Amino acid sequence: MSTDKLTSSGIPTVIDDPAIPPMWFVVPEGFHALPVDADPDNRISAATDFTRELFPEGDAHLWESAAPFYAGLTEVFADSGLAYSAMGVFGDDNGGVVHFSFTVGAIASPYATSEEAADAIGRSLGRDQGNDSRRITLPCGPAVSNISVREITIGAELTSTGDETKLLTGQIQVFVPFPDAAFIVVFTLDTAAMEYWGEICDLMAAVLETVSFAPAPAPRAAVG
C-alpha cells in the first residue's frame, strides 16, 4: 500500500446531522461509507447496496450473506451516535487487501474556546502512559491526536487453526474542537493491518488536513 497511489475523491463528505454544527472533510476513493443515516426499516437493503460496493467482484451469495453483518454493524454505529462510518479497503503491493474502519462522531464540550478544549484533552489523554498523545495544529485549528497499539487475544473457536492467537491492532483518534460551537469532533481509525501502519497514519493525516467548519463548497457543474 502506498499513499502515493491513493486518489482523493475530491468530494466533500458533509456531516448532515441536526445535532452537530456544520463540518466537512474529504476522504480517498477507497473509503466506503456505511449507511448509518438509513431508516431502520431500510437498513438491510441499504447494507446490501453497501456490500455490493465493498465487494464489486463478489456474487449474489456473498452479498446476501454479508449484508446482515454490515446491517448489524450499521445499527451499532448509528445507535452510538456516530455521524459517519466507513470501511477503508485498499490493495497492497502483493495482491492483498489493507482494511480498516473509520468513524466520525461529536461530543459536547464544556470549554469556552477551542484552545482551552485542546489543552484539557491533551492533559487528560497524557495521563495514560500507554498512549502517544500529542497536541497538533490542523488548518482548521488546534487538535489532539492519540495513538494506541494493543494486543488482543482471539479465541481458538474463532481461528482457522483451532489455536488461540494474538493480534496486534492500532487505533488513531483525533479530537478537533469546533471553533465556534461547544462540540468536539472525534475521528477514529482502527486497523489490524499493522504492517502498513506508517501508510495508514499518513492517510489519516491527509484526511485531517481537509477538515473544515466553513460551508461546504458547491458541487461543480458538469461540463459538456
N, C-alpha and C positions, 0 to 999 in steps of 0.2 A: 504494500500500500504506500503510495507516495502522494503527499499533499499537492505536489506539482501537477498531478494528473486530475485533481478534483475540479469540477466545473461548478461555479456558483449558479444557482437557479436564476439569480438576478431579480427574483420576485419577492417582495416583502411579505413576510409572514406576520400578519396583523392580529394582535390579540383582541378579539371582539367579544369582550366579557363585560357586562354592565357593572360588575362588582370590582373591576380593575380599571384604573385610568388608562388612556390610550398609550400603546407602545408597539414597536415592531422590530423585526430583525430579519436577516437573510440567511438561509441555510443552503448547503450544496445540494445538487440534484439527487444524491444518494440517500437523502432523508425521506422517509415515508411516514406521513402523519397518520396517527391513529384517529378514528372518528370520535373523539371524546365529547364533541358537541352534538352527536347524533341523538335523536329521540330514542328513549329506551325501547319503544316498540319496533324501531327500525334498526336496532343495534346489530342483529345477526346479518341482515342484508348489507349493512354498511361495512361490517367486518369481512364479509365475503368479498366485497369490492376491494377492500384493503389488501386482502390475501392475494387476490389476482395481481394487484400492482406490485406487491412484495416479491411474489414468485411468478414472474411472467412466463417462465419456461415450464411451469407446472401443468398439471391436468386437473380435471374436474374432481377426481378423488382427493388430491392434495388440497385443493382449495376448500372443498366441503368439510374435510376432516380438520383442517387448521382453523377454519372460521370460528368455531365455538371457543377455542383457546383465546384468540385475539378479541372476541366479543367479551369474554370474561375479564381479560386484561384491561380492555377499554372501560368496562364498568368500574373496576377497582380504581383506575386513574381518575375517572370522572367523579366518583364518589369522594375521592381525596381532594377534590377542588382544583385539580390541575387544569390550567388553561390550554396547554399544548403538550402533546406527547408524540414522539416519533421513534421509529427504528432506523438506525443508520446501517446501511448494508453497502459495503464496498469490496471490490475484488482486490486480492493481493497479487504479488508478482509471481505466485506459484500456482495460479489457478484456483486458489481457495477463496474464502469469504471472511471479511472482517465485519464483526457485528457488535453493535452497542445500542443502548437505549438512551434517549434524550428527552427530558421533560422540562417544562416551564410552569412555574406557579408563582403566586404572590401572597405575601403575608402582611398584616397590618404592622405599621411602625409607630412606636411611641416617641420617636425622636423628632426634634424640631427641624433639623436640616439633614441633608444627605451626608455631609461630612461627619456630623455627630453620629449618625447611624452607622457609617462605615467604621468609625473609631470603636464604637461599642461592640459591633460584630467581631472585629478583629481581636479585641481583648478577650471576648468570650471564647472564640474558637482557639485562640492561642493557649488556653489553659490545658488543652488535651495534647500531650506530648506525642501522640500517635498521628497528629495532623501536620501537614505542611501548609500553614495558613499565612497568607500574605496580603497586605494592602496594595491594591493596584489602581491605576488610573486608566479608564477607558475614554474613548471620545465622548461618551455621553455623561461622564462624571466619575466619581470615586466608586470603588467596589472592593470586595474582599474575596479572594479565591481560597478554596480549602481543598486540598488533595489528600486522600487517604487510600492506602492499599491494605487489603485484608485477605487473609487465607480462610477459606470456608471448607467445611468437610461435606462431601457428598456421600450419602449412604450407599451401601453395597447394592441395595434394591434398585437404585437409580442409575447404576453404571452398566456398561455393556460387558464388562469383565466379571461382574459379580463381586468386585472387591471395593472396599471403601477407598476413596481417593481425596486428595487435597486439590483445591482450585484457588489460584491467586486471582483476585479481582481488584479493579481500581475504580475509584469514584472521583470525579471533579465536580465541585459545587462552587458556584459563583453567586454572591449576593450583591445585587445592584440596587441601591436606594433610588426611588423616584426623586427627581429634583424638586418637584413642586406638589407632592402628594404624600400622604402618610402611609406609604406602602414600600415594600422591598420585594423586588422580583428575584426569584431563585432559579438559576439554571443548573440542572443536574445531568451529568453524563455518567453512566455505569457501563463497564465492559469487563469481559474476561479475556479479551484479546491483548494480553499484556506484552506480547512480542512486538506489538505495534503501538505501544504506549506513547512514544515520542510523537509519532504522526497524529495520533488521536488528540493529544494535548495541543498540537499545532492547529488542528481542525477546530477544536473548541475555541481557541484564541481568535481564529479568523471569524467565527460566528459572533463572538462577543464584540469584535470591532465594529459590527454593523448595528448594534443595539441603539435604538433611538426612541426618544419620548416625544419627538416632534410629530406633526401629522404625516401619515404615510404618503409617499409620492403617488400621484395619479398614474394608473396604468397607461402605458404608451399606446397610442392609436396604431392600428395596423396600417402598414404601408402597401400600396398597390391595389 
